Amino acid sequence: MDNNIIQILMAFIGCFGFSFVFRISKNLDFSFMGSLVGAIGWSIYLSTSYLNNTFFQSFIAMLCVSIMSEALARIMKAPATIFIMIGFFPLVPGSGIYYTMLYAVQGQSDLFMQSFLNTIGISLSLALAILLSSTLFHIYKRVKNKDYASIE
């Protein structure tokens, strides 16, 4: 349990530091909220570890991150991309990318293919979660504003 709390705290600190790369630090509210979203996303990832499926864990965590980011974008009147970019930082399969390239350079084709497919699977689950939440928010906005074509 203590290890999870340390991981969540480090996810927050990592996201906050990452926000300086994108110069979001000019508005510390955005950096703080995006980092909080990232920490919550990582806690969701850790809490779904009983599933024993990194693809589904990543999907659920990223779906929550992107829904929170879309909601924060409306509340804080800022682009959702700001919060998504900061919030998904802990979920990026960085070690998978590293080991994929390491195995490719070393010529270990079996390990390369296994690592490559795992990394691509996680990346696709993250992208699908962002796509799904963004689409749902756009549909909700159109229905709310009654901005759809009527069938006559």
N, C-alpha and C positions, 0 to 999 in steps of 0.2 A: 504494500500500500504506500509506504514512504517513497519507494522508487517511482511509482506513478505520479505522485505529487511533484517530485523533483523533475520528472520528464515534462509535466504540464507547465511548470514554472519556466523551465528551459525553453519550451516551445514559445511561451510568451516573450521571453527575452530575445530569442532568435528572430521572431517575427518583428519585434520592435527594432532590432538592429537592421533587419532586412529592409524595413521601411525607409531607412536613410539612403539606401542604394537608389531608390526611386524618387528621392527628394520629397517624400511625403512628410518629412519632419517639419516642413514649414507650417503645417497645420497639425499640431501634436494630438488634437482630438481624433483625427483620422488615423494616425499612427497607433494611438492607444486602442481605439475601437477595433481596428484591423488586427492588432496583436491579440486582443481579447477573443476575437473570432477564431484566430489560429489556435489559441490555447484550448478553446472549447472544442474545436474540431479534433485536436489531438486527443483530448480526453474522451471524445466519442469513439475515436479509433481504438484507443486502449480499452474502453469498456465493451467494445464488440469483439474483443479477442477470443471470446468463447466460441465464435463461429468458425475459427480455424481456417479462414478463407480471406487472404489479403485483398483479393479483388473486391469482394463484397464489403469488407471493412472499409476499404478506401472509398468505395462508392457511397456508403452510408455517411461517412464522415464528411466527404466533399459535398454531398447533397445538403447536409446541414450547414456547412460553411457557406455555400453559395446562396442558400435561402436566407441565412442571417445577413449576408452581404447585400443581397437585393433589398431586404427590409431596411438595413442601415442606410443604403443609398437614398431611399425615399425619405427617411427620417432626417438625415443630415444634409440632404440636397447635394449629393456628390455622385460621381459615376460609381457604379457597382464594381467596376474593374479594380478600383483602388483597394477595396476591401477583399475582393477575391484574390488578388495578387499577393497581398500580405497574408491572408488567412490560409492559403493553400500551401504555403512554404513548408510547414512540417510534414505534409503529406506527399511531397514530391519524392519519387523513388531514386534519390541521389546515389545511394550505395549500389543500387541495381544498375544504374548507368555506368558507374565506375567499374564494377566487376564485369559488366558486359564488354567494355572496351579492353579491360585487362586480359580477359580470356581471348578476345579477338587478336590482340597483339601477341600473346603467348602461343597462339595457334591451337588452343584447346577447344576444338569445334563443338564437342558435346556440351561442355560447360557453357560455352558462348551461346549456343542455341537455347539452352534451358534458361539462362539469365536474361537473354534477349526477349524471349517470349513472356517471361514473368514481368519484366519491366514494361514491355508494350501493353500487357494486360492491365497493369496498374494505371498506366498513363491513359489508356482508353476508358477505364472506369472513372477516372477523375474528369476527363473531358465529357463523358456522357452525363455525369451528375451536374456539371455546369450547364450543359445544353438543356437538360430537363428542367432545372429550376428557372433558368432564364426564359424558356418557352412558356412555362406555367405562369410566370409573372406577367409576360406579355399578353397571354390569353386573358388573365384576370383583369388586366388594365383595359383591354378592349371590351370585355363584357361589362365592366363597371361603367365605362364611358359610352356604352352602347355604340361602339364604333365597329360595326360589322354589317356586312351586306345582308339585306333581308331577301328571303326567297319568296317570290310571288308567283 
